[in-house]
Amino acid sequence: MTLEPTSGCLDRPVLRERGQREVFCGLTGIIWLHRKIQDAFFLIVGSRTCAHLMQSAAGVMIFAEPRFGTAIMEEKDLAGLADANEELDKVVARLVERRPDIKLLFLVGSCPSEVIKLDLAKAAQRLSGTYAPDVRILNYSGSGIETTFTEGEDACLASLVPSLPEAGEAAADQLLVVGALADVVEDQFTRLFDAMGIQNVSFLPARNAESMPAIGPGTRFLLAQPFLTETSRALARRGAVHLPAPFPLGAQGTTAWLQVAAESFGVDDALFTEVTAAPKARAEKALTHYQEQLTGKTLFFFPDSQLEIPLARFLHAELGMVPLEVGTPFLNKALMAPELDALPDEVLVSEGQDVDKQLDRCHDQRPDITVCGLGLANPLEVEGLTTKWSIELVFTPIQGYEQAGDLAELFARPLVRRTRLEV
Ligand code: SF4
């Protein structure tokens, strides 16, 4: 099954804007990644601002010993008066001694470390010499200069790929699902693939450093998240083959995503239908519940998470919502082709941002729901617009059949709340 195509949408004009943007930096990805990889530690090499962002965004108390922290660069580091590498080595030594549970350490670059051109790749190599094999040390950038919101996960996973073991002949029948998913969603997908006879299934990232998947030429991979351009390239460099598919959001999206794998692995049509029938029916029933509230409601997406296009497709195709503008920070047409193809012709797809111009368009259209970052949500609410925080869509398990109803509810809830406020 493929998603219902509309006419000529792949060639649709895309509005490209390059102005002031309102998005979180890639450090934000640490919030869900540190929960997913249970023996990893994310050491941000940054400023007090970075530390505050993480502290408040993750809502973690200092004494809770979270698996992330900030090596704070002081003014003397920034002015080049101290050897930042020496300072970093001391912080890492203290951390590794105090936390023997850490098996994978990410040095995460930030705006300040980039401004002083601190070479974290070299630092990771140097520190690996001291701590490997007990602790593997990798690096990536989460800086606001280089990355937006979900690109942090992309950079993190791309940094992992070269260190994954070689699968050898086992790669030939291996399915790799790429992108951080809630454990419960992973388990559901594993059961579905298993019932179809696809048994060699791995996930990237794995739940701990030891169980990161081996890959190799012939490994076939499905993306579970749409923001993984660099990771896809890194996997292709290892010989893995991308299976282009829509993303597993909603009953139709999940079916189409699973079907791409099923076709690639030669699963019989009748078996596929038998395995997916019951969960698909459950998802469709859950969605029916929200159709009355959402059908015909207009939607406007500000660019933030790169989930915007698949979400717009789901909300339009499965709930009858009417997307007016779908903004995305970046548009990778190759990864997004099956999704773009299923969007209605008249929707405006925009890439990048010039926030004032986009706010003008939003004000003119007065959508029923505006999906945006936290910084824009409050002012828009004050103006009487109903908003949905895009960050919530990344933190909440929304993929797969069993989560379809929860995903619809995330959009129904703000409308219900607004109606109550107006009564
Ligand atoms: S990395 Fe840059 S944008 Fe992100 S919190 Fe630190 S200073 Fe701010």
Boltz pocket constraint, residues with backbone or C-beta under 6 A from the ligand:
constraints:
  - pocket:
      binder: B
      contacts: [[A, 25], [A, 26], [A, 27], [A, 46], [A, 47], [A, 49], [A, 50], [A, 51], [A, 53], [A, 109], [A, 110], [A, 111], [A, 112], [A, 142], [A, 143], [A, 144], [A, 145]]
      max_distance: 6.0
